[in-house]
Every structure is written in C-alpha cells, then in structure tokens.
Amino acid sequence: MGFFYKLGSFFGGGIRRTTGQQSGASIISFGGKKVNVTEETAMQISAVWAAVQLKAKTLASLDIHFYNLQSQNARTPNYDHPLAKLFSGKVNRYQTRVEFFETVGLNLYLTGNAYCIIQRSQGRIIGLLPIMSSQVGVELLDNGDVVYTYNDGHNIRVFDQSNIWHLKLFGNGVQGLSPLQYAASSIGIAISGEQWASNIVGNGGKPTGVLMFDKILTKEQRAQLSEKFKGLREGTQDALMVLEAGMQYEQISLSPQDVQLLEARRFQVEDIARFFDVPSVMINDTNGSTVWGSGIQQIIDGWYKLSFRPDLERIETSIMANLMTIQEREKMSVEFNFEELLRTDFKTRVDTGARAVGAGLMTRNEWREREWLPKSDQEGADDLTVQVNLLPLDELQKLAGGQANDQQDAD
C-alpha cells in the first residue's frame, strides 16, 4: 500500500534527511520574488526532465550479467545465482528490471540518492523495493552505524543498513550530493523564465506602460481612462487605440527582445545539462548542431565512456559490496552490458568482424554469436583462421609443392 501510495504522490512531503541536509526543496529569491524549487517544479522544466529521463532510461536499457571467475582472464556466465534470476524477471511484485532501474535512476540522478528495501526469505534476497528518496531520512550514529527512517505516508519505519540498498552519487560517503539542490539557482532562473514567458503570452505580448498628460485629471477622469485602456493592458485583443488631447504613451517594461529571453532560456538548458552531467545536444539542444556535424557522435561516445560508464561501475560495485556475500565477491563479478551502447552500424561491425576472424582473434561462430546469429555447422566455423597473402614467390612454391605431395599421398 505504501509503495503505490507514494508513487501516486511522488513529489509530496516526506521527512528530510538528517545527514548533510540533502533536502530536495529550495527557495530561491530573484529581485524579491521567491521561486520554490522542488522535485515537482524542477521536473516541469524540459531540460531537467530530459536529462534525468535520458540517464534513467539508458541505465534501465542495459542487461546486467553475473559471472563466475575461473582464472584471471576467464569467466563463465552464472544464470543460477539468486540475483541473476531476480534481475531476469520481476525485481519486486510491481516492477520488471527495466521499470525498477528507471525508478532507481529517477531518484539517483535527481536527488543524488536511491534507496531500496531488501526483501529476504531464509537469508536469500527475493526482492528489491525502491522507495522515494524524499521519504527517507539518513542518520549516522555515534558507533558508525547508519540508520534509515522511511515515511511511507502512513507509518514511519526504521531500517538498519543491512536492509537498505543505498546507491549514492559522490558525496560525504554516507549520502550523495543532490544535483537538484546544487542546481537550484539555475533551475529557479529557468522556472522564472517559463513563468515570465507564460505571462507574456497570456497578456498578448503587451508591455506595461504609462499614459502621460500635461494637466491634472480628476478622479472620475482617471477611472474612465483606466476602464478605457483596460482591454489594451490586460486583454488579448489587438484593438487600435486612439490617443487624444495630447495624451502620450510610454513603455516602462522591457520587451522579450530587450532582455533576450530566448537566449537566456537557451543558456539555462546548457547550464542545467552541466549540472546533470549530460551534453546539451543529447537533450535536444539543436543550437550549433550544424556546426558540430558528425562531431555529435564523438560527444555522445565521450559521454558514454567518461560519464555514464563510471555510473555503471558505481552500481556494479555496490551490488557486489551490499547484495553479495564475501565468498561470492571472491568468486564472481557483476557487469552491465555496456557494449550495446557503443554498438556501431552493421557495415562497420561486419568489417571489424572480418578483420578479427582473418587475424585469428575469434572464430566465425564467435562473431556470429556476438551478432545474435545462429551458429554455423560448416566445417571450420569453430576454428581460428588466419588469412595468408603477400607471400614471397619461393614460399608460395613450397606451399604449393607441399599441397601437391599431400594430394599424391592421399591418392
């Protein structure tokens, strides 16, 4: 009940963490106007939504494999380990592996921390239940133990660290730093820009101004003028207004062009992307894409290797350290299938495979297996082969003579 209850009100309430004060809410003031930056308001900014969703979906798309270590350079897949079976089906009663890691990624990349209740039966892990980070408090006790307090919307439950799988970004070792909190000012500017743009559109793009006279008006005259110009000031109609008797109108607010609204909003996309460690081009920032051209692919590959791969290693090591026994860690390894992210086009893979097979680095069936193709029954498909060419003529004659002698012996 508590899980679905909080999913229905994901961004609501919850107790604040007691270590590091990594609260998900911040109040930013701009010129006396306060902007409340929370998980809910932040996710309404398209750049935040796109960055968090990109990383969470990419994480969820990768298969996770468990291996038995046979020697320093040899390993075999382990499909029978309880965690391997858990991640191949439903990770809990509500979620598949993809849905589970999407929820974990949402919490991790937005608040810097992700928490899962470890469900066991007879000492064996049978489920991992993610809980919203805004509902979790973390306390470091004097003896060094970490205690987690979980508010499910109805009750408050306390867990020791053996019953909570805690994933965290870089931080103080007990908690991860919250990108949402540290990006609060940048996100607050983006929220203010969205609100101002909405007000401009709602007001028909009309700037505010003053009407000037060269004489003193009576109270009744001021009321009549205010009513007459109310539609121009507040409405969305573009009626032609006629100014009489020396009346002058002067604009006092800056136009969107004056404050370069579009440029400011574009900069906020880049700034938010930096906080969430995502190249802006990957969240549909098309500014300058025609200049980069094919360089975009190098940017994406660089992000995969330098940013996302360390995140995967963080999760892999956390699984081994917190969900596996010491004996299992000595004999096993855990790895996400990261190669799928770097998978090139089919033509490039064929050319690379042909070179690897021709150089004796893999058999033809090993290459077919990497491409998810059925094994070949042809003779030599499981043998390492090497292409022979550019031999000296005398060596070629010796080779031909040896083949002729072999043929005569066979006859």
Buried (B, 14 or more C-beta within 10 A) or exposed (E): EBBEEBEEEBBBEBBBBBBBEBBBBBEBEEEEEEBEBBBBBBBBBBBBEBBBBBBBBBBBBBEBBBBBBEEEEEBEEBEEBBBBEBBBEBBBEBBBBBBBBBBBBBBBBBBBBBBBBBBEEEEEBBBBBBBBBBBBBBBBEEEEEBBBBBBBBEEEBEBEBEBBBBBBBEBEEBBBBBBBBBBBBBBBBBBBBBEBBEEBEEBEEBBEBEBEEEEEEEEEEEEEBEEEBEEBEEEEEEEEEEEEEEEEEEEEEEEBEEEEBEEBBBBBBBBBBBBBBBBBBBBEBEEEEEEEEEEBEEBBEEBBEEBBBEBBEBBBEBBBEBBBEEEBBEEBBBBBEBEEBEEEEEEEBEEEBEEBBEEEEBBBBBBBEBEEEEEEEEEEBEEEBEEEEEEEEEEEEEEEEEEEEEEEEEE
